[in-house]
Amino acid sequence: MQLPDQTYQSTQGQINLTELNQALVLYFYPRDSTPGCTTQATDFTALSAEFAELGYTVIGVSRDSLASHARFTEKQNLGITLISDTEETLCQHFDVIKEKNMYGKKVLGIERSTFVFDASGTLIAEHRKVRAKEHAQKLLDELKNLKG
């Protein structure tokens, strides 16, 4: 799986993932300001300097609007970039939209997933059905072990 050569709206302006030219942790989460998503975003923020030391940029993706991302970023003091994928193009590319059961009702939503790419844009790790709690730390430990 390769990164799509497309421009997206993010909390840091327009971004094309193929033009970053550095290793990337791209994580998909269901919704801004929900408990699990807040845990995951604040954990990635707290560890962002350590990811950067290993050469990785951390970017979160959800279907929320830029305005929602801005409120979420400000309220939680997030230090990571969030992409607004309201058209679900990134979500479909990575096949993270799945049927979920919410209070007895079937809905389509983002399955919490993380994809790790090297600096050339090659996928080196994929995690699906991720649990928010401690995921960022586990991923960081995994990347440290890969680096040796």
N, C-alpha and C positions, 0 to 999 in steps of 0.2 A: 504494500500500500504506500502510495506517495502522497505528499502534501499537494493539495489543489493549488494551481497557479491562478489565484483569484484574490480580489481585494475585498476586505470586510471592514465593517465599522466597529471600532473598539473604543475603550475608555482613553486610549492614547492616540486617537485619530484613526485614519485609514491605515490598514495593515495588510500586507501580502505575506503569508507565512513562508513562501518560497524565497522571499527576498531578505529574510532575517540573517541568513548565512551563519547561523550558530545552532547548537543543539537546542532541542525544544521539548518541553513537557506540555502537552496539550490535553487538558482535562475537561470533560463534559459533565455538567451538573444540571439537575432538574430546574431549580428555581432560586432566584435571589431571595435573601432574607429568610429562608426557612432554616430550621435548626441544623440539619445535616450539612446543607450547603454553606451555611455560615461557618460551621466547624472546619470544613474542608478549606474554604477560602482563607480563613484566618491562620490555619496551620501552614498553608502554602506561603502566606505572607511572612509568617514568623521564620520560616526556613528558606526564604527566597535568596538571602545572601549566601547560604551554603550551596544551594542549587547553582547560583551564579559562579561560585568558586570552582565548581565542576564544569562550568561552561554552558549551563542550561538556563534558558529563559522559560518561565512558567506563565502559561496563558490559559485562562478559563473560558469556557464557551457554554452559553445557554440560549434559550429562545427569548429571553427577556429583552426589553427595549434598552436603548442607550440611556434613557432617562432613569430607568430602573437600576441599571448598572451603576450610574453616577450616584444615586442615593445609597445603594448597597456599599459602594466603595467608600463614600464619605462616612456613613454611619459606622462601618466596621474598620475604618482606617486601613483599607487594603493597599498593599504595595505591589500588586500584580495586575497585569492587563486582563480585561474581560472583553470578549468579543460578543457582539449582539448578532445572533443568527436567527432573526425573526422569520426569514424565508426558509430556514431549515436546510440550506445548501450544504453547510459543513456537517450537520447532523446526519444528513442522508449519505454524504460521501463516506462517513465513518460508520454508518449503519448503527446508530445509537438510539434511534426512535423505536421504542418497543411498546407492546401492549402491556399495560399495568392494571392492577385491580385496586381502585381507590374507593374505599368504603362500600364495597360490593358492586361498584360500577366500573366497567372496563373503559379505560382511556389510553390514549397514546401519549407517551412521555419519554423523556430522556433517561436512558439507563446510564447510571453513573459509571463512566469509563475514562481511562487514561491511556494516552498513546505517547511514546517517547521516540524522538527522532534524533539521529546524529546530525552533525553540522552540514552534511551533504543532502539532508532531507530523506534519508533512508530510515524506515521504521526499525527500531531495535528492541522495542518492548511494547506489549499491549496488555492492558488489564481491563476486564469487563466485570460488571456486577460488583463494583468496588464499594466497600464500606467506608463512609466518610471519616469516622474516627480513626486516627493514627495512620491513615493512608499516606499522607505526605511524608511522614517520618519513615515509614516502611519503604516507600519509593526512593527516598534519599539514600537510605542504607543500601538498597539494591544497586543504585547507580554508583555509590562509593565502591562497592564490591566489584562491579564491572570494571571500574577504573584501576582497581588493584591497589 
